[in-house]
């Protein structure tokens, strides 16, 4: 599309601006690039009126701190460890780093380390050769090689088995992928972003996570705040999530002042993911397209 071609020209210009020496100009280039990327991505109607940076909604002090860290590191290639409770949006940080960084033209591959059986994780990450094990009927490229030139996002890194931690560390040190059953290593170039809801330093002290791997991953750490610590962002998130639902064909709904107050004061142990599910449920049961306090479930607290 013509608009996409124009936006790419803007991005190339901003890449050149990044080489200017004044930090203010570099930060301006980063924020303008985030805008350019957002124009080429789908957003619900009214998104541009919400306070957002790097594709994430928020104006609270806690989120401004996150945005500040992102602005400083987004044009670098250093490994990043994203910390936070489940449902806080850790993958959004990985996407922001990829889409606004120097690797945005490459692939971004996301791997949930907790969702893959330990016996298969090495093959999934590094691939395998034909005959390496029962069922290996052909050579298969792993996620690390598939992410060559781009970003490899390792979610739930705290659940990775000890033997795989050693193999991941070796990969991070030399950038080589050796498929299961193979004897030839291939050099790949990826940026690794890892995420976890675990206290990795405590896991290190418990000898459940390698200390050397932790420091290799946590060159830069970003702590995402839980939703209960950014109450001021909840009305904006509600508006955005309801807009997404409407675009997806869900019942159009608005929220009464009393219901919004209840949503804002809730603890949200499941964070944004729980808020999203609550709004889907409330929209389905709301009468006249208006969510009242009585339409909310007890689970929100």
Secondary structure, DSSP 4 states (H G I P E B T S, - for coil): -HHHHHHHHHHHHHHHHTTSS-HHHHHHHHHHHHHHHHHTS---TTGGGS-EETTEE--SHHHHHHHHHHHHHTTS---EEEE--TTS-HHHHHHHHHHHSTTTTS-EEEEETTTS-HHHHHHHHH-B-TTSSTT--S-B--HHHHTTTSEEEEETGGG--HHHHHHHHHHHHH-EEE-BT---EEE---EEEEEESS-HHHHHHTTSS-HHHHHHHTTEEEEPPPGGG-GGGHHHHHHHHHHHHHHTTPPP-EE-HHHHHHHHH---TTHHHHHHHHHHHHHHH-BTTEE-GGGS-GGG-
